[in-house]
Amino acid sequence: MTTDPASWSPYTRELAILGLIIYAISIIYGRLYCGMHSITDCVGGTLIGISIWAIHWTFRESFEYYATSPIIWVPFFVSAMGIFLVSIMPDPVDDCPCFDDCVAFIAVIMGVSPASIHFASTSYSSNYPVPGTIPYSSDLGIVKSILRLVLGVGTLFVWRLVAKKLLYVLLPPVYKLFSLPYRPHFIPASTYNTLSAYPIGKVPSVIDLPSMSGSIENIGLQSTMDVHEKFSQAAAAAQAQSEEYDGISIGLRSRKGQPTLEENGLDEKSWLLYEQQHHHERDISVLSNTTTECGDANEPEKHQYIGGSLEDQAEALLRVERMNPRKSRFDVDIVSKLVVYAGIGALAVDGIPILFALFGLGAEPVRV
């Protein structure tokens, strides 16, 4: 079996392409269905992904050369660029995992770069179709293939647990000693003594799956960002309708000979405030169709003008935080994530393939 797709049969190629299309659509649909991203987010991400693929495919020979050739400045350049990108990365509005995902992605690239160069120089790698290819053959059989999967995934989880635990012991004193800066939504080292006893997340047990299934269908407002976006859209819609109604009202008043807003001594801002109050109950009823309640319909009217929507927004924020309590995030988590995920990238393309060969689970390298 070869890893070169050009040698696949037309049926295999079409089946692989169909599987990738279904996979991509399922991700986009899931993000839209759960309200975690908008259509523009998904379209923008798709276009960025296609652009990156097109650039890589156009200059693939140069990329493969620099990725696997023993050029000393390449891994240093990749690491420096990774640290620079993390340092200039904007902070999210709320406690969003998107920042952590970006750091993890950059860290994997930082780890893959030097590891790919090293693996390509060993006798365990194939140089076809590109240098540094991990050898695999269907002759290994189903049992050895499953054992490779178990060994590889198990190695990554062990590395993550051990490395993160060790970093949680070593990094806090360093952060305290040098008073290193920290980002919003992260707890600074000056407020805690040690993280040696802090639990490290593990793979959930099968016993825990039934209790976790109840939170799968949680559609609607799930984060503070969702609340801000929902109320912002409602306020914009109310203002647009008020402006439209204002224009119609002025036209009707002019036709009937009645005094306009200026003649009544009302400016446009006062009229908009009045209209927002007038449509406040409607906006709240629209917002209450989500999983997070924004107010009790039976409560007496107690808000005044735009202040009412701000109070409802604050109440919705509290409800979301009670439903989804924030996970503690420490300032050392950024450096820890860089180290842990860089190690995961390095193990995936260098350490684990060598383990396959040492444990008798490797295939014969292809050399041409």
Residue pairs with C-beta under 8 A, 6 or more apart in sequence:
1 136
1 137
1 138
1 139
2 128
2 129
2 366
3 126
3 129
3 133
3 136
4 128
4 129
5 13
5 16
6 129
8 16
24 46
28 42
28 46
31 37
31 41
31 42
32 38
32 39
32 42
33 219
34 218
34 219
34 222
35 219
35 220
35 221
35 222
35 226
36 222
37 45
56 63
64 130
64 131
66 74
67 74
67 113
67 116
67 117
67 132
68 116
68 117
68 120
68 130
68 131
68 132
69 117
69 120
69 131
70 117
70 121
71 117
74 113
74 117
75 113
75 114
75 117
78 109
78 110
78 113
79 110
79 113
82 106
82 107
82 109
82 110
82 338
83 338
85 106
86 102
86 103
86 106
86 334
86 338
89 99
89 102
89 103
91 99
91 183
91 184
91 185
92 98
92 99
92 185
92 225
93 224
93 225
93 228
94 185
94 223
94 224
94 225
94 228
95 185
95 223
95 224
95 326
95 329
96 223
96 225
99 183
100 333
100 337
103 334
103 337
103 338
103 341
104 337
104 341
106 338
107 337
107 338
107 339
107 340
107 341
107 342
107 344
107 345
108 341
108 342
108 344
108 345
109 345
110 338
110 342
110 345
111 341
111 342
111 343
111 344
111 345
111 346
111 347
112 345
112 346
112 348
112 349
114 346
115 345
115 346
115 347
115 348
115 349
115 350
115 351
116 132
116 349
116 350
117 132
118 350
119 125
119 132
119 134
119 349
119 350
119 353
119 354
120 127
120 131
120 132
122 354
123 365
124 135
124 353
124 354
124 357
124 362
124 365
125 131
125 132
125 133
125 134
125 135
125 353
125 365
126 133
126 134
126 135
126 365
126 366
126 367
127 133
127 365
127 366
127 367
127 368
128 366
128 367
128 368
132 349
133 366
134 349
134 353
135 353
135 362
135 363
135 364
135 365
135 366
136 363
137 363
137 364
139 363
140 148
140 361
140 363
144 361
147 361
148 356
148 361
151 352
151 355
151 356
151 359
151 361
152 348
152 352
152 356
155 347
155 351
155 352
155 355
156 344
156 347
156 348
156 352
157 202
157 203
159 340
159 343
159 344
159 347
160 200
160 340
160 344
161 200
161 202
163 336
163 339
163 340
163 343
164 200
164 336
164 340
165 196
165 200
167 332
167 335
167 336
167 339
167 340
168 195
168 196
168 198
168 200
168 332
168 336
169 194
169 195
169 196
171 189
171 332
171 335
171 336
172 189
172 192
172 193
172 194
172 195
172 330
172 332
174 180
175 182
175 188
175 189
175 331
175 332
176 189
176 190
179 190
180 189
180 331
182 188
182 189
182 331
183 331
183 334
185 329
186 329
186 330
186 331
186 333
186 334
187 328
187 329
187 330
187 331
188 331
189 330
189 331
189 332
192 330
195 330
195 332
198 328
204 212
218 291
219 290
219 291
220 226
220 290
220 291
220 292
221 227
221 230
221 290
221 291
221 292
221 316
221 320
222 291
222 320
222 323
222 324
223 320
223 324
224 317
224 320
224 321
226 320
227 292
227 313
227 316
227 317
227 320
228 313
230 287
230 290
230 316
231 287
231 309
231 312
231 313
231 316
234 283
234 286
234 287
234 309
235 276
235 283
235 309
237 283
238 275
238 276
238 279
238 280
238 283
239 272
239 276
241 275
241 279
242 271
242 272
242 275
242 276
242 279
243 272
245 275
246 261
246 268
246 271
246 272
246 275
250 260
250 261
252 258
253 259
253 260
254 260
261 267
261 268
261 271
273 305
273 306
274 305
276 305
276 306
276 309
277 304
277 305
277 306
277 308
280 303
280 308
280 309
281 301
283 309
284 294
284 295
284 297
284 312
285 297
287 294
287 312
287 316
288 294
288 295
288 297
291 323
292 316
292 319
292 320
292 323
293 316
293 319
294 312
294 313
294 315
294 316
294 319
295 312
295 315
302 308
303 309
303 311
303 312
353 362
356 362
